[in-house]
Amino acid sequence: MPETVNIALIAGDGIGKDVSDAAMAVADAACARTGAGALIRQPIAAGAGYFQETGNDIEPGGEEAAGDAAAIFLGAIGLPSVRHTDGTEISPHLRLRDRYQLYAGVRPVRAYPNAPQRLADPRAAGLDMVILRESTEGLFYSAAVHGRAIVDGDTEVKDIMRISRSTTEKLHRFGFKLAERRKAKGKPGKLTCVDKANVFTSQAFFRKIFDEIHTEFPDTNVNYNYVDAMALDLVRQPWEFDVMVMENMFGDILSDLAGGLVGGMGMAACAEIGDEVGLFQPAHGSAPDIMGQDKANPLASILSGGLMLDYLAETTGQERFADAAKLVDDAVDKGFAENRLRPMEFGGDMGTKAVTQAVLECVDEVLPWSM
């Protein structure tokens, strides 16, 4: 019998509970259908609402419990109305990234049939690429939750962009391996280094390390783009790119832009992976304006659940989790192809519960290719 695995579940704020419930329901169904191990949830209270109640942004022992789990799943964190005295929002998830060195932020960008196409060019219908965002340093090294900014009273604040060799080497190796895996699946397998090496010494260092790691993967096709040009190219010719690796802040901005190309943030799945811990979450925010109204698009969360299952296959050695991950992806693809997924986010008639139910039905209907 497959072994069970423990999942740290941080529902968080706003629509976080609704979308994380949707992700877990679909992941459970995919695991049951493929014979993968059961997912045992360990809820951890965290977020702006918890901070408002207790003065803490995560429950006592919550960070340690999250790191001890086989994976962490997070719904959404933050409420614009709840802030620290310095004006920044509540963000314990950034501390989790830092504590467990979740350096590889994997953000798939894929167009689905019958989902909104923001670009008129017909090639946009086939978009399938990945933004690889370093998630522990860069400009986010000085995020307020870490207390690293240099503050001179009310006169000046200096934030630091940190690029370290150790983290950047791991990030680029992850990127080259990801490009190799995608090429083996019939995708271009091209890796683009996105930086601002013409201006910042730290970014020139980022590119230098990229070139060094490229010598370990000489058969991988690479190219380079400055981040401002990359923003232009994501609108002008995004189909020319496959995997793009970049600094933290650049990835934060460009992944939102890329999400907009394939419908919106309700499709923006995310995995944040370190050497020993993985955290999975939709890349959208907590959307407090629609919380409790059954309007949120749960697909980013559901697809993040699929990324989590793929991660569990690698870390546990249970290949059935990979089958379950593929089943989640295929179910979403089937739902869009048959026009059975019509989220309100896209002007459709389906709320959170209806979209989730439709995906669950597709999970039951997809052919069991490897069972």
N, C-alpha and C positions, 0 to 999 in steps of 0.2 A: 504494500500500500504506500502511495506517495506520502512523503513527510509534510506536515503542516509547516507554515512559516509565519513568523510574527511581523506584522506591519504596524509601525507607529503612525497613527492617524491624527493629524492636526486639522480639524475642520476650519478653525479660525473664525473669520468675520464675514458679515454680509451674506453673499450667496455661497460662501465656502461650504457650509453644511450640505446644501442642496446638490452642488456639483460633485462633492466628494462622495456623497451617498450614491449618486448616479455612477460614478467611476467604479466604486466598490461592487455595486450590483452587477455591472457588466463584467468586471474582472472575475467575480465569483462564478457567473454563468459560463464564462469561457473556460475557467479552470475545471468546472464540473463536466463540461462537455468533452474536454480533451484528456481528462484523468489526471490533471495536474494537482499538486498539493493544495490543500485548503488555506486560505488567507485568514489568519487570526488577528483581529484588530486590537490594538492597545490605544485607546483614545488619550490624547494629551491636550490639555487646555492651554491655549495661547492666543495672543492677538490683542487688538485694541479693546475689544469688549472685556476681555479678562483683565487687562491693565486698568480699565475704568473701574472695575469691581474691586481689584485687589492691590493695585499699585505695582504689580509685576507683569511683565509681558509674556511669561511662560510659567507654568506651574512648577513648584519646587521639585527638582529631580527630573524635570521634563527633558532638558537637553541631553542628559545622560541616557535616559530611557530611549530617546529617539535614536541615539547613536548605537545602542545595543540591539535594535531591531534589524531584521533582514533588509528592510527598506523603510523609507519615510514617505508618506503621502500627505500632501498639504492642499487644502482647498483654496483658501485666500486669506491674506493677512492685511489688516489696516482699515481704518475708517478716517476719512478726511476731517471729521469733527473732533477726533481724539488725537491730541498731539503732545509732545514733550514741550517743556517751557522754551526750548530753542526754536520751536516751530516745525520740527521734523516729526514724521509719523512713527507709529509703533511698528517695529520691524525685526522681531526675534529671528525670523528666517534668515536674515543676512548674517546674524551671529552663528547660526547653524552652518551656513556655508563656510564661514571662516574657521569655526572650531574643527569641523571635519574635513576641511580643505577640499570642498566640492568644486574643483577647478574646471571641470568640463561641463559647460552649460550647453546641452544639445537641444536645438530648437528646429524641428522639422517644419518645412513649408511645402504644402502639397495642395494642388488644386483638385477639387472633386467635381464630378458632373452634376449639373443642376444647382451648384452653389454659385454665389455671385462671382463674376469675373470682372475685376475692376479695370483691366486693360482690354482695349478693343482688338489688339493683335491676336489672331487665332492660336498662336504659339503659347499664349498665356494659359490656355486650357490644359496644357501638359506640364505645368510647373511642378517640379519635384526636386527640392534642394534642402540643404541643412545649413543653418547658421550655428557655428560653434563659438560660443561666447565664454571666454575665461571668466570665472564667477567668484574669485576670491580676492583679487587685487585690482590692478589698474586704478582708475579714479575712485572706484568703490572701496578701495583700501581705506579711504578717509570717510566712509559713510558714518553718519553721526552715532550709530549704534556701537561703533568701535572706539569712539572717543579719541581719534588720532589727528583730528584737524588741529591746526595751530591757530588759536584764537587770541587776538590782541584786543581785549576789551570789546568795545563797540566800534572799533576803528577798522579792523582788518581780519579776514579769515583766509588761511591758506590750506587748501586741500592738496594732498599728495597723490600723484599717479605713480604707483609702484609696479615695476616690472622686474621680477626676479628670475634668475636663470633656472632655478630648480623647478618652479611652477611652469614656466614657459616651455621648458623642454618637455615636460609631461603633457602639456596641452598640445604642442605640435605633434608629438608622437601619436597622441589620441587622434588628432586630425588626419594624419597620414594613414593610420590603420582604418579609420572610418572611410576614407576615400577608397582604400583597397577593398573593403567589404562591399561598398556600393558598386565598384567596378565589377566585382565577381557576380553581382546580381543584375548586370547588364546596364548599369547607369554609367555616366561619363567617368566618374572617379577622379575628377579634376579638383585640386585643392587651391583655393585662392587665399593669399595672405592679405588681409585688410588692415591697413595701418595709417599712420601719418608720419612716416619715417623721414619725410622731407623737412619736417619742422621740429619734432621732438626727439631728443636724444634717447629717451626711453623707448620710443617707437622704432627708432633705427636699431636699437638693441633687440627688440621684438622680432624684426625682420632678419637680423643677423642670425639669431638662434633658429629661425625658420629655415634659413639656408643651410645651417649646419645639420639639422635633423633631416633635411631633404637628402643628404648624402647617404643616409641609412635606407632611403626608399627611392632609389634612383629611377625606377620605372614609373613613378607617379608623375602625371602631368600637373605642373604648377603654373600659377601666374600671380600677379600682384595688382592691388588696387588701393589708392588712397581712399580714406573713408568717405570723403566728400564726393569723389567720383563714383564710389560704390553706391551711395544713395541715389545718384543720378541713374546709374546702370540698373538698379533694381526696378526703376520705373521704365527705363528705355529698352533694356534687353535682359531681363532676369533669366530667361531661358538659356543664356550663355554660361551660367554658373551651376556648380554642383554642391561643393562643400566650401564654406567660407569661414576662416578662423580669424578671431579678432579679440581686442582688449574688451574689458568688461563694459564700460560705458558705451563704446561703439556698438557692442552687441545688444545692449539694452535698447538702444534707439533703432538700429536697423532691423532687429527682429520684430518690432512693432510695425515698422513699415512693410516688411515682408508679409506679416500676418494680414495686413490690409489688402494685399494683392490677391489673397485667396479667400476673401470673405470678411474677415475681421478677427478680433482677438478671441472670439468664441471658438476659433479653430486652432489657437496657438498652444500646442502641447509643449512640455518642457521636461527634460531630465537634467539633473545636476549631479554629476558623478565624480567621486573621489577614488582614492586607492582602496578604501575599505567601506565607505558609506555611500548610498545613493538616495537622493531626494527627488520626488516627482510631484509636479504641480502644473495646473494650467497657468499660462503666463499672464492671464488677465488679472485685473484687480478684484476687489470685493464687491463692487457695484452696489453700494447701499441703497441707491435710488430704486432698485428693483428687487431688493431682498424680500423674501416671503411672498412674492407675487407670482411664482411659477412662470417667470419670463426668461430666466437665464438659459443661455445655450450651454448644455453640459458636455458638448463634444470635445472641447479642449481638455477637459478633465478626463473624459473617457479615453481619449487617445493617449493622455499621459499615463493612465492606468496600463495601457498596452505597452508603453515604454518600460514601465515598472516590471511587467511580466517578462519582457525580454531580458532585462537586467537580472531578474531572479534566475532565469535559465542559465545565465553565465556564472552567477555567483554560487548557486546551489548545485549545479550539475544536473538538475532535473530538466531534461529536454522538453518535457510536456509543457513547461511554462513558455517555451518558445512557440509551441503549437498554439497555446492560448493567446499569446501576443498576436500572432498572425490572424487568429480567428477574430480578435477585436478589430484589427485593421480591415479585414475582409468584410466584416459586418457593416462597418461604417461606409465602406466603398459601395457595398450592395444597396444600403439604404439610400444613398445619394443617387446612384445610378437608376434606381426604380422610383425616384422622387417620393420616397417615403420619409425622408428627413427634411422638414421644412421649419427650421427654427425661427422664432419670432425675431431674432437678431437680424435675419435676412429678409424680414417682411413677411415671413410665413405665418402659419396658423397653429404652430405647435410650441407649447411651453416645455419646461424642463422635464416634467413627468412623461409627457407624450413622446418627446424625442428619446428619452431613456427607454421607454417601453418598445419603441420601434426598433432601436438597436438590439434590445434583448430578443425580439422576434427574429431579427436577422441572424443573431448568433445561433439560434435554434435551426435556422434554415440553410446556413452555409454548409457546403459539402464537407464532411470530415476527411480531408485529403490524406491525412497521415495516421489515422487512428486504426 
